Amino acid sequence: MDLRNNIIRMCPNIKAMLIDRGYTPDSIPNTDFTNILEYKIKEFMDDDADTTRILDFFVTNGETKDYVFFYKGSEKGFKINKVFFEKKVQKYFKEIESVKGLNINFDNFTFVLVKRKISKVEKELVDNFESGHPHIRIFDCEKFLFNITAHKLVSKHRLYKKSYRTLLKKLMLDTPDKLPYILHADPISKHFNFRDGEIIEITRDTMGKKITMYRVCKNFNYSHLSYKAGLPKSDPLTPLEENVEEEGAPTEQDYSLFTDTKPK
């Protein structure tokens, strides 16, 4: 993987995501390929300890804040497991939270894995972690190689900010739960970081007419949906070494971070 070229491609799409989340282009760091961006990428790539925050994005509009965290990891790779979530993602979030004053009820923390993909099994772990930490979203290196909302077949989504009561009365519904739902783990929900219970307004062009529809974001507990296949039933849980960093598939103990019952 050409890390340098990938980062060059990712930065404009991260900027597009932040614009979709409601920030003005002027409030977002310049993502055009200039000598400044070239310098930042070089410093980031040369930092073997992965401690430099020179590439990170931090934006605010007076109401909310967004922090985009670039994570490279060690040269020998890393697992996406309980240790990764506790020792990396949450650890870094707490550091940024204290420095930037992030509020978990309103602000967003986007964690970007710039050097690796998230496998199908690991995606279930990530979805469950995000389910319990709705202020954090984790993306792999492929997500920002393109902008999903720029595709002509993707309808325009935005967070509905007007009176829910007035809208529900107009739709002749008594609660938002009666609306069709969009999953918290849906790629569009991740892109905008829609949260559980929020109403989403969707505008679609159909035969030359604009049609508006509404969805409610649902944050289901994935531990009851997706963890039945591919895991041993009788193998005992073994202690997880906290210094393990090499590549490998998630273990059964990784799943126990999100549920009190063993996967079946």
N, C-alpha and C positions, 0 to 999 in steps of 0.2 A: 504494500500500500504506500502510495506517495503522500505522506502526511502533510507536507507543505502545500501541495496543490489542493488536497482535500480541505484544509483549513481555509484556503483562499476561496473555495467554492462555498464553504459553510457559512462564512461571516455574513454575506448579503442575505441569506435565507434566515439566519437568526434575527437580523434586523427586520426582515419582513414579518416574522412571528411577533416581535415586540410591537410593531406597528399594528398588527391585527389585534393585539391585546390592549390597544388604546393609547399607545405612546406616540408622540409626534416624531417625525424623522429627525428634527433638529435636536431632540433630547437623547438620541442614540449615537454612540461613537461611530465615526466614519468607517465604513467597511470597504471603501474603494481601495483597489490595490495601489498603494503608494509606498514610498520608502519607509514611512512610519510603520505601516502594517507589516512590511517585510522585516523590519527590525524586531517588532513584537513577536512574529512567528519564529524568528531565529532564536531569540532569547528563550521562548517557550520550549522549543525543541532541544536546545542545549542544556536545559535544566534537568539533570538526571534525577535530582531529588524531588522533582515535581512540586516545588514550593512556590514558584513564581506565579503571580496572578495578573501578569501583564496583559493577557489576552481577554480576560473576563469582561463581561458587560454588566454595568449597573445603571439602571434608569429609574426615574421617578417622575410622576406627574402631579405630585402634591397630595394625591389620594392613595395611590398604591406604589409599590416598588417591585422591581424585578431584578434578580441577580442571575446571570448566566455563568456557570462555573465550568471551565474546560479542564477535564481530567485525562491525563496521559497514562498514568500507572507506571509500574516498574517495567524494565526491559524483559523480564521473564514472564510477564503477564499477571493476570489476577483472576480469581473466581468471582462470580456474582453470587454471593451467599450471605449468611448471617453476619460474618465478619466484615464483608464489604459494606453492608448497610450500616452497621453500628460503628465500625472503625474508620470508615471513609466518608460516606454520604452524610450521616448525622453529625459526625465530628466536624466536617468542613462547614456544614450549615450553621452549627452553633458558633463557630468562629466568625463567620460572615454576619450572623444575626447580631452578635454583640458589637461588631464594628460598624455595620450599616444600619442597625436599628430595625431589622425586619420584624414584621408582625405576622405570625403564622395564620391569623384569621383573615388577612387581606392580601399579603404580599406573596410573591412566588419565587421559588428557588429552582432553577433549571440546571440539571447536572448532565453534562455532555461527555460521553465516552468517545474521545476523538480517534482512538486507535483500534477499536474492536466493535464487532456486531453483538447484538443480544440474541441468543438462540431462542427457539420456541419454548423450551423448558424454562429458561431463565426469564423469559417474558412473563410467565405466570408468577414467578417470584417478584418481579418488578411491579406487576399489576397489584399484587397483594400488599406490597410495601407502600405503594402510592395510595392504596385504599385507606390505609391507616395514617398516612401523612399527606393529606391533600394539598399541602403547600409546596410539596416537592414533586418534580417530574424528572424522570431519567430517560435520556435518549441515547441511542448509539450513533456511530459515525455516519450511517446512511441517511438518517432522518433529514439532516440539513444539507444534503447534496442537491435537494430540490425543495420547492415550496408547494405543499399540497393544496393550499388554498388558491394558488394561481391557475390550477387546472380548470378548463372550461366546463367540465362536468361536475365540479364541486360547487354546491350552492353557497351563497353568502350566509355566514353564521355570525351572530353577535349576541352578546349577553343582554337580556331584556332588563332594563333598569327602571321602567315605570312601575306604576302600582299593579301588584299581582292581583289584588282584589278586583280592580276595574277590569283587568284582562279576563279573569276567570268568569266574572259576571257576563262579559261580552260573549265568551265561549260557552256559557251556560254550564259551567262546572263548579263544584263546590270546593275542591282541593286540587293543588298542582299534581298530586299523584294520579289523577284521572287523565292527565295528558300522556300521549305516547312518550317513550323515553329514549334518551341517548346515553349509552354507557359511559361511565367515568373513565374507562380504559379505551374508549374509541379514539382513533388517531386525531380526530378533530377536537375532542375534549382535551386531549393531551396538548395539542397545539395552542389552544386558547387557555388551558387550565381551568375548564369549567368545573365547578364543585357541586357536591351532592345537594339536590334541592333547588338549584338555580334553573331558571327558565331561559331557554335559548330561542331566539327568533331566527327563523330561516327564510330567506327570500330566494325563490326559484323562478327562472324565466321559462315559461311553458307556452309554446305557440304564440310568442310575441307578447304575452301577458305576464305580469309579475304576480306570483302567488306567494302569500305569506303564511307560514305555518309555525307551530310552536312545539318544542320538546322540553321535557324536564330531565335534568342530568341525574342519573341513578348510580350510586356507589354501592354495588353489591359486594358481599364477602366472598371473594374468589375461592377461599379455602373449602367452601361447600360445593363448588362447581367444577373445578378443573383438576383436582389432585388425586384422582382415583387410579389412573393408569400409570404403569411404568415404575412403581415403587414397591419394594419388598414389604411383605406384610409382617414378617416375624423377626427381621434383623433388628437387634437392639440398637438404640441410639448410642453413639460413641462420642466422647468429648471432641470438640472441634478445635484444632490448633489455631491459635490466634495469629500466628505468623505465617500461615500458608498464603502464598501469593501466586502459585503457578496456575496455568489454565486447567480446567477440569469441569465436569458436569456437576450440578448441585447435588448435595447429599440429602438424605431424609431429614437430618437435623436442620438443614437450611429452611425446610418447609415449616418446622416447628416454631419458627419465629412469629408466624402469623396465626396459628391455630393451637388450641389446647388439645386437640385430638390428632392422632396419627393419620396420615393419608392412607386411604384404603386402595 
